[in-house]
Amino acid sequence: MQTFDYLFRPRSVAIVGASSNPDSRTNQNFLEPLLVLRYPGRIYPVNPHVSEVMGLKAYANVRDIPEPVDYVLCALPAPMTPQLMRDCVAARAKVVAMFTAGFSETGEAEGARLEAEITEIARRGNVRLIGPNCLGVHCPGAGISLEPDIPPKDSGVSFFSQSGGNAREIILAGAERQVFFNKLVSYGNAADLNESDFLEHFAADNDTRIIGAYIEGPKEPLRFRRVLSRTAAAKPVILLKGGRTHAGNGAVASHTGALSGSKQIWDALCQQTGAVQVGSLEEMVDTILAFSCLKPPRGRRVGLVGIGGGTSVLAADGCESAGLVVPPFPAEVRRELREFIPSAGTGLRNPLDSAADVYWEPASFARAAEIVARWDGIDVLFVMLNATAALRRGLETMRAQIKAIIEVGHRIDKPLIMILRTADIAKAEYMAREAQDECLTAGFPVYRCYDRAARAISHVIGYHETTSHR
């Protein structure tokens, strides 16, 4: 079993190719984040043409650094990388993350030859290699970040990505929903360390409760299946597969040089191992959020509470399409609701289509939600708020609704999911963003539409159904 504490919490970092220009791509990607987060270890810029980089002493070669370096970042041109790897072996570096591109992903013989050469040098010299064609490690708690503007927060979520761009995007998209990543690695072509290594590490990592991944093609398919099956039995593993279509498969070959495999094989792999499969980065964040916030629901029965007949119909459709069940409310629940919700223009079957007077009165709307939640016939409560309708009434009105529903959520023993609908209207989206942090801070996940919420909750339920029978 792999352990990579020296990788995610290195005592020293060398940046080969750091420049005297503070706006250089290498400095902005790697050196500046270390300085912004006040990385507590030693930082060694390496550049034979300068004596200082951003206030730090520069070294002509990694061999000149006065200690073996734990983590080396390489931003040299591809033809120069074999010599760098020899230097790293001589300097007894532990791991090299190769930002450099121009290897097997090009589809050219010379690129493949270079990749094989640096990999062989690393293996013979007992140096581990991440990449090439990658961004390397993100561990904000250790002062290493791909997005230093995102504050370090403990979350229990780790991620590995074959794409550097997708890694950065999910860091940013997650932060918008208070989903933060303790540890993340962009590993590119996976010439040495690959997805099985990182999955194995996260499986054993006590700080990791949830694992997410973007994969284009496993380097060691049989090993990956074994590790995935073992890991998914212990903690959720959420996978996004790149290259599921013919066109995507072709794009994968030119991106990381991976062999992606067929959609049918991948579907079967996830089904057999208990891994959760998602279809987009947005669905990845949705699903991580649900796993992070919710205790496992007892079943698939959902109660829907909101306003608007058409909205209620579409919400019910979205839930059933995701594999959830929308049972009709029994007579006793409808009678209790009818005590304060008029008959005209409302619906009490499930979904609950509330009257406007009730919906806009926070205490009454919360009372309706709690009546539905107390019924033993549902396992999950969805509360739908309409940010577009709230535009005329103002943000404080929506905040009052949310506060009342949060109080209900703390009283009930069932998962509560909030939906803030915006219809992609800019002003409504702004209002929803202002309001959603209150829900997230209170521990309740927030979604923009019922379809996305339903899919995320269905993934959580499906995972626990699978693991309970293994």
C-alpha positions as CSV (number, residue, x, y, z in Angstrom):
1,M,0.0,0.0,0.0
2,Q,1.3,3.4,-1.0
3,T,1.7,6.3,1.5
4,F,2.5,9.7,0.2
5,D,2.8,11.9,3.2
6,Y,6.0,13.3,1.8
7,L,4.1,14.2,-1.3
8,F,1.1,16.0,0.2
9,R,3.1,17.5,3.1
10,P,6.6,18.0,1.8
11,R,9.2,19.6,4.0
12,S,10.8,21.3,1.0
13,V,9.9,22.3,-2.5
14,A,12.1,23.1,-5.5
15,I,10.7,24.8,-8.6
16,V,12.8,24.2,-11.6
17,G,12.3,26.9,-14.2
18,A,11.3,29.6,-11.8
19,S,11.8,33.0,-13.4
20,S,13.0,36.5,-12.4
21,N,9.7,37.7,-14.0
22,P,7.1,37.4,-11.2
23,D,4.3,37.2,-13.9
24,S,5.8,34.2,-15.5
25,R,3.5,31.2,-15.9
26,T,5.7,29.0,-13.7
27,N,5.9,31.6,-10.9
28,Q,2.1,32.2,-11.0
29,N,1.2,28.5,-11.0
30,F,3.6,27.2,-8.4
31,L,5.9,29.8,-6.6
32,E,3.4,32.5,-5.9
33,P,0.8,30.2,-4.2
34,L,3.5,28.9,-1.8
35,L,4.3,32.5,-0.8
36,V,0.6,33.5,-0.5
37,L,-0.2,30.6,1.7
38,R,3.0,31.0,3.7
39,Y,4.2,27.5,3.0
40,P,6.1,26.5,6.2
41,G,8.9,24.5,4.5
42,R,11.9,25.4,2.5
43,I,11.4,26.8,-1.0
44,Y,14.2,26.5,-3.6
45,P,13.8,28.3,-7.0
46,V,16.1,26.6,-9.6
47,N,17.4,28.7,-12.5
48,P,21.0,28.9,-13.6
49,H,20.6,32.4,-15.1
50,V,19.5,34.3,-12.0
51,S,20.6,34.6,-8.4
52,E,17.3,35.5,-6.8
53,V,13.6,34.8,-7.6
54,M,10.8,36.8,-5.8
55,G,13.1,37.4,-2.8
56,L,14.4,33.8,-2.6
57,K,17.9,32.6,-3.3
58,A,18.0,30.8,-6.6
59,Y,20.1,27.7,-7.3
60,A,21.7,26.7,-10.6
61,N,20.8,23.0,-10.3
62,V,18.9,20.8,-7.9
63,R,22.2,19.2,-7.1
64,D,23.3,22.5,-5.5
65,I,20.4,22.6,-3.0
66,P,21.8,21.9,0.5
67,E,19.4,19.1,1.3
68,P,17.5,16.3,-0.5
69,V,14.2,17.9,-1.7
70,D,10.9,16.2,-1.0
71,Y,9.0,17.7,-3.9
72,V,10.4,19.0,-7.2
73,L,8.2,20.9,-9.7
74,C,9.6,20.9,-13.3
75,A,8.7,23.5,-15.9
76,L,11.5,23.0,-18.3
77,P,11.1,22.2,-22.0
78,A,10.6,18.5,-22.7
79,P,14.1,17.8,-24.2
80,M,15.7,19.0,-21.0
81,T,13.8,16.7,-18.7
82,P,16.0,13.6,-18.9
83,Q,19.0,15.5,-17.5
84,L,16.8,17.0,-14.8
85,M,15.7,13.5,-13.8
86,R,19.3,12.5,-13.5
87,D,20.0,15.5,-11.4
88,C,17.1,14.7,-9.1
89,V,18.3,11.1,-8.7
90,A,21.8,12.5,-7.8
91,A,20.2,15.0,-5.4
92,R,18.1,12.2,-3.8
93,A,14.8,14.0,-4.4
94,K,11.7,12.1,-3.5
95,V,9.2,13.0,-6.1
96,V,9.1,15.1,-9.3
97,A,5.9,16.7,-10.6
98,M,6.3,17.3,-14.3
99,F,4.4,20.3,-15.5
100,T,6.2,20.0,-18.8
101,A,4.1,18.7,-21.8
102,G,5.2,17.3,-25.1
103,F,5.4,13.6,-24.3
104,S,3.2,10.6,-25.2
105,E,0.1,12.8,-25.3
106,T,1.4,14.3,-28.6
107,G,1.0,10.9,-30.3
108,E,4.5,11.3,-31.7
109,A,7.3,8.8,-31.3
110,E,9.8,11.3,-29.9
111,G,7.4,12.4,-27.2
112,A,6.7,8.7,-26.2
113,R,10.5,8.0,-26.2
114,L,11.2,11.0,-23.9
115,E,8.4,9.9,-21.5
116,A,9.8,6.3,-21.4
117,E,13.3,7.7,-20.8
118,I,12.4,10.0,-17.8
119,T,10.2,7.3,-16.3
120,E,13.0,4.7,-16.5
121,I,15.5,7.2,-15.0
122,A,13.1,7.9,-12.1
123,R,12.5,4.2,-11.4
124,R,16.1,3.2,-11.5
125,G,16.9,6.1,-9.2
126,N,14.1,5.5,-6.7
127,V,12.4,8.9,-7.5
128,R,8.6,9.0,-8.0
129,L,7.2,10.9,-10.9
130,I,3.8,12.7,-11.2
131,G,2.8,13.3,-14.8
132,P,4.3,14.5,-17.1
133,N,1.8,17.0,-18.4
134,C,0.2,17.8,-15.0
135,L,-0.1,20.4,-12.3
136,G,0.9,18.2,-9.4
137,V,-0.3,18.5,-5.8
138,H,-2.9,20.7,-4.0
139,C,-2.9,20.5,-0.2
140,P,-3.9,23.9,1.2
141,G,-3.5,22.7,4.8
142,A,0.2,22.2,4.0
143,G,0.5,25.5,2.2
144,I,0.5,24.1,-1.3
145,S,-2.4,25.2,-3.6
146,L,-3.4,25.3,-7.2
147,E,-5.9,28.1,-6.3
148,P,-4.4,30.1,-3.5
149,D,-7.4,32.5,-3.3
150,I,-9.5,29.6,-1.9
151,P,-9.1,29.5,1.9
152,P,-7.8,26.3,3.4
153,K,-10.7,24.5,5.1
154,D,-10.9,20.9,6.5
155,S,-13.5,19.0,4.5
156,G,-12.6,15.3,4.4
157,V,-12.7,15.4,0.6
158,S,-9.8,14.3,-1.6
159,F,-9.6,14.2,-5.4
160,F,-7.3,13.0,-8.2
161,S,-7.6,14.2,-11.8
162,Q,-5.9,13.3,-15.0
163,S,-6.7,16.8,-16.2
164,G,-5.1,19.9,-14.7
165,G,-7.9,22.2,-16.0
166,N,-10.6,20.0,-14.6
167,A,-8.7,19.9,-11.3
168,R,-8.6,23.7,-11.1
169,E,-12.3,24.0,-12.2
170,I,-13.5,21.7,-9.5
171,I,-11.6,23.5,-6.8
172,L,-13.3,26.7,-7.8
173,A,-16.7,25.3,-8.4
174,G,-16.6,23.4,-5.1
175,A,-15.7,26.5,-3.1
176,E,-18.8,28.2,-4.4
177,R,-20.8,25.5,-2.6
178,Q,-18.5,25.2,0.5
179,V,-17.0,22.0,-0.9
180,F,-13.3,22.2,-0.2
181,F,-10.6,19.7,-1.0
182,N,-8.1,18.6,1.7
183,K,-5.9,16.9,-0.9
184,L,-5.9,16.9,-4.7
185,V,-3.5,15.8,-7.3
186,S,-3.4,16.5,-11.1
187,Y,-1.4,13.5,-12.5
188,G,-1.5,13.9,-16.3
189,N,0.0,11.1,-18.4
190,A,0.5,8.9,-15.3
191,A,3.9,7.6,-16.6
192,D,4.8,6.4,-13.0
193,L,2.3,7.2,-10.2
194,N,-1.2,6.6,-11.5
195,E,-4.8,6.6,-10.3
196,S,-4.5,3.3,-8.5
197,D,-1.6,4.7,-6.4
198,F,-3.6,7.8,-5.4
199,L,-6.8,5.9,-4.8
200,E,-4.9,3.5,-2.5
201,H,-3.4,6.4,-0.6
202,F,-6.8,8.1,-0.1
203,A,-8.4,4.8,1.0
204,A,-5.9,4.6,3.9
205,D,-5.9,8.3,4.7
206,N,-7.9,9.0,7.9
207,D,-8.4,12.6,6.8
208,T,-10.3,11.5,3.7
209,R,-14.0,10.6,4.0
210,I,-15.0,11.1,0.4
211,I,-13.0,10.5,-2.8
212,G,-13.7,12.1,-6.2
213,A,-11.8,11.5,-9.4
214,Y,-11.7,12.5,-13.1
215,I,-10.1,9.7,-15.1
216,E,-9.5,9.3,-18.8
217,G,-8.1,5.8,-18.8
218,P,-6.6,3.6,-16.0
219,K,-3.0,2.6,-16.5
220,E,-3.4,-0.7,-14.7
221,P,-7.0,-1.7,-15.2
222,L,-6.9,-4.9,-13.2
223,R,-5.2,-3.3,-10.2
224,F,-7.5,-0.3,-10.4
225,R,-10.5,-2.5,-10.2
226,R,-9.2,-4.3,-7.1
227,V,-8.3,-1.1,-5.4
228,L,-11.6,0.6,-6.4
229,S,-13.7,-2.3,-5.1
230,R,-11.9,-2.4,-1.8
231,T,-12.0,1.4,-1.3
232,A,-15.7,1.9,-2.3
233,A,-16.7,-0.6,0.3
234,A,-15.3,1.7,3.0
235,K,-15.9,5.2,1.7
236,P,-17.7,6.8,-1.2
237,V,-15.7,7.0,-4.5
238,I,-17.3,9.3,-7.1
239,L,-15.9,8.9,-10.6
240,L,-16.2,11.1,-13.7
241,K,-14.9,9.3,-16.8
242,G,-13.6,11.2,-19.7
243,G,-13.7,9.7,-23.2
244,R,-17.1,7.8,-22.9
245,T,-18.0,8.6,-26.5
246,H,-16.2,8.1,-29.8
247,A,-15.4,11.8,-30.1
248,G,-14.3,12.0,-26.4
249,N,-12.1,8.9,-26.8
250,G,-10.2,10.7,-29.6
251,A,-9.8,13.8,-27.5
252,V,-8.4,11.7,-24.6
253,A,-5.7,10.3,-26.8
254,S,-4.4,13.8,-27.6
255,H,-4.9,15.1,-24.0
256,T,-3.1,12.6,-21.9
257,G,-2.3,9.8,-24.3
258,A,-4.6,7.4,-22.2
259,L,-6.5,4.4,-23.5
260,S,-10.0,5.2,-22.3
261,G,-12.0,2.0,-22.9
262,S,-15.6,1.7,-23.8
263,K,-18.6,3.2,-21.9
264,Q,-20.1,-0.3,-21.4
265,I,-16.9,-1.6,-19.7
266,W,-16.8,1.5,-17.5
267,D,-20.5,1.3,-16.5
268,A,-20.0,-2.4,-15.5
269,L,-16.9,-1.5,-13.5
270,C,-18.8,1.1,-11.4
271,Q,-21.7,-1.2,-10.9
272,Q,-19.6,-4.2,-9.8
273,T,-17.3,-2.2,-7.5
274,G,-20.0,0.1,-5.9
275,A,-18.3,3.3,-7.2
276,V,-20.7,6.2,-7.9
277,Q,-20.5,7.4,-11.5
278,V,-21.4,11.0,-12.6
279,G,-21.5,12.6,-16.0
280,S,-20.1,16.1,-15.5
281,L,-18.1,18.2,-13.1
282,E,-21.3,19.9,-12.0
283,E,-22.8,16.6,-11.0
284,M,-19.5,15.7,-9.3
285,V,-19.8,18.8,-7.0
286,D,-23.5,18.2,-6.5
287,T,-22.8,14.6,-5.4
288,I,-19.9,15.4,-3.1
289,L,-22.0,18.1,-1.5
290,A,-24.8,15.6,-0.8
291,F,-22.4,13.0,0.7
292,S,-20.8,15.8,2.8
293,C,-23.9,17.2,4.3
294,L,-26.4,14.3,4.6
295,K,-26.7,11.3,6.8
296,P,-27.8,8.3,4.8
297,P,-31.6,8.4,4.0
298,R,-33.6,5.4,5.1
299,G,-35.1,5.0,1.6
300,R,-36.0,6.6,-1.7
301,R,-39.3,8.2,-0.7
302,V,-39.3,12.0,-1.0
303,G,-41.6,14.7,0.1
304,L,-41.7,17.9,-2.0
305,V,-42.8,21.2,-0.6
306,G,-42.9,24.4,-2.6
307,I,-45.2,26.7,-4.7
308,G,-46.4,26.6,-8.3
309,G,-48.4,23.8,-10.1
310,G,-46.1,23.5,-13.1
311,T,-43.0,23.6,-10.9
312,S,-44.4,20.8,-8.7
313,V,-45.1,18.6,-11.7
314,L,-41.6,19.0,-13.1
315,A,-40.1,18.4,-9.6
316,A,-42.0,15.1,-9.3
317,D,-40.9,14.1,-12.8
318,G,-37.3,15.0,-12.0
319,C,-37.4,12.9,-8.8
320,E,-38.9,9.8,-10.4
321,S,-36.5,10.1,-13.4
322,A,-33.6,9.9,-10.9
323,G,-35.0,6.7,-9.3
324,L,-36.7,8.4,-6.3
325,V,-40.3,7.7,-5.2
326,V,-42.9,10.5,-4.7
327,P,-45.7,8.8,-2.7
328,P,-49.0,10.6,-2.3
329,F,-49.7,12.1,1.1
330,P,-52.3,10.2,3.1
331,A,-55.6,11.7,4.2
332,E,-54.4,12.6,7.7
333,V,-51.5,14.7,6.3
334,R,-53.7,16.4,3.9
335,R,-56.3,17.2,6.6
336,E,-53.6,18.8,8.8
337,L,-52.3,20.9,5.9
338,R,-55.8,21.9,4.9
339,E,-56.2,23.5,8.4
340,F,-54.3,26.5,7.1
341,I,-53.8,26.0,3.4
342,P,-56.9,26.9,1.3
343,S,-58.2,24.6,-1.4
344,A,-58.2,27.1,-4.3
345,G,-55.0,27.1,-6.4
346,T,-53.1,24.6,-4.3
347,G,-52.2,20.9,-4.3
348,L,-51.8,18.6,-1.4
349,R,-51.0,15.2,-2.9
350,N,-47.1,15.4,-3.0
351,P,-45.7,17.7,-4.2
352,L,-47.2,20.2,-1.9
353,D,-48.1,23.2,-4.0
354,S,-48.7,25.8,-1.3
355,A,-50.8,28.9,-1.4
356,A,-49.0,32.2,-1.9
357,D,-50.1,33.5,1.5
358,V,-48.7,30.5,3.2
359,Y,-45.5,30.4,1.1
360,W,-44.6,34.0,1.8
361,E,-45.3,33.7,5.5
362,P,-42.1,32.0,6.8
363,A,-43.7,30.4,9.9
364,S,-46.6,29.0,8.0
365,F,-44.5,27.6,5.2
366,A,-42.1,26.1,7.7
367,R,-45.1,24.6,9.5
368,A,-46.2,22.9,6.2
369,A,-42.7,21.6,5.6
370,E,-42.6,20.1,9.1
371,I,-45.9,18.4,8.8
372,V,-44.7,16.7,5.6
373,A,-41.4,15.8,7.2
374,R,-43.1,14.1,10.2
375,W,-45.0,11.7,8.0
376,D,-43.4,8.2,8.2
377,G,-44.1,7.7,4.5
378,I,-41.1,9.8,3.3
379,D,-37.4,9.5,3.9
380,V,-36.1,12.8,2.5
381,L,-37.6,16.3,2.4
382,F,-37.1,18.7,-0.5
383,V,-38.0,22.3,0.0
384,M,-38.2,24.4,-3.1
385,L,-37.8,28.2,-3.0
386,N,-38.3,30.4,-6.0
387,A,-35.6,33.2,-6.2
388,T,-37.3,34.6,-9.4
389,A,-40.5,35.2,-7.5
390,A,-38.6,36.7,-4.6
391,L,-37.1,39.4,-6.7
392,R,-40.1,41.6,-6.1
393,R,-40.1,41.0,-2.4
394,G,-36.3,41.3,-1.7
395,L,-33.5,39.2,-0.3
396,E,-34.6,39.6,3.3
397,T,-37.9,37.8,2.5
398,M,-36.0,34.8,1.1
399,R,-33.6,34.9,4.1
400,A,-36.6,34.8,6.5
401,Q,-38.0,31.8,4.6
402,I,-34.6,30.0,4.7
403,K,-34.1,30.7,8.4
404,A,-37.5,29.2,9.2
405,I,-36.8,26.1,7.1
406,I,-33.4,25.6,8.6
407,E,-35.0,25.6,12.1
408,V,-37.3,22.8,10.8
409,G,-34.3,20.9,9.4
410,H,-32.7,21.0,12.9
411,R,-35.8,19.5,14.5
412,I,-36.5,16.7,12.1
413,D,-34.6,13.4,11.8
414,K,-34.7,13.2,8.0
415,P,-32.3,14.7,5.4
416,L,-33.4,18.2,4.2
417,I,-32.4,19.5,0.7
418,M,-33.0,23.1,-0.3
419,I,-33.6,24.1,-3.9
420,L,-33.2,27.7,-4.8
421,R,-34.6,28.1,-8.3
422,T,-33.3,31.0,-10.5
423,A,-34.3,30.1,-14.1
424,D,-30.8,31.4,-15.0
425,I,-32.0,34.9,-14.4
426,A,-29.0,37.0,-13.4
427,K,-30.7,39.0,-10.6
428,A,-32.3,35.8,-9.2
429,E,-28.9,34.0,-9.4
430,Y,-27.3,36.8,-7.4
431,M,-30.0,36.6,-4.8
432,A,-29.7,32.9,-4.5
433,R,-25.9,33.1,-4.1
434,E,-26.4,35.6,-1.3
435,A,-28.8,33.3,0.4
436,Q,-27.3,29.9,-0.1
437,D,-24.4,30.3,2.3
438,E,-26.9,30.4,5.2
439,C,-28.1,26.9,4.2
440,L,-24.7,25.5,3.6
441,T,-23.3,26.9,6.9
442,A,-26.2,25.3,8.7
443,G,-25.3,21.9,7.0
444,F,-28.0,21.7,4.4
445,P,-27.1,21.2,0.7
446,V,-28.4,23.6,-1.8
447,Y,-29.2,23.1,-5.5
448,R,-30.4,25.2,-8.3
449,C,-33.0,22.8,-9.7
450,Y,-34.8,19.6,-8.6
451,D,-33.2,17.4,-11.3
452,R,-29.7,18.0,-10.0
453,A,-30.8,17.6,-6.4
454,A,-32.6,14.4,-7.2
455,R,-29.7,12.9,-9.1
456,A,-27.3,13.8,-6.2
457,I,-29.5,12.3,-3.5
458,S,-30.1,9.2,-5.6
459,H,-26.4,8.7,-5.8
460,V,-26.1,8.8,-2.1
461,I,-29.0,6.4,-1.6
462,G,-27.7,4.1,-4.2
463,Y,-24.2,4.0,-2.7
464,H,-25.6,3.1,0.8
465,E,-27.9,0.5,-0.7
466,T,-25.0,-1.2,-2.5
467,T,-22.6,-1.1,0.5
468,S,-25.2,-2.5,2.9
469,H,-25.5,-5.6,0.7
470,R,-21.8,-6.3,0.2
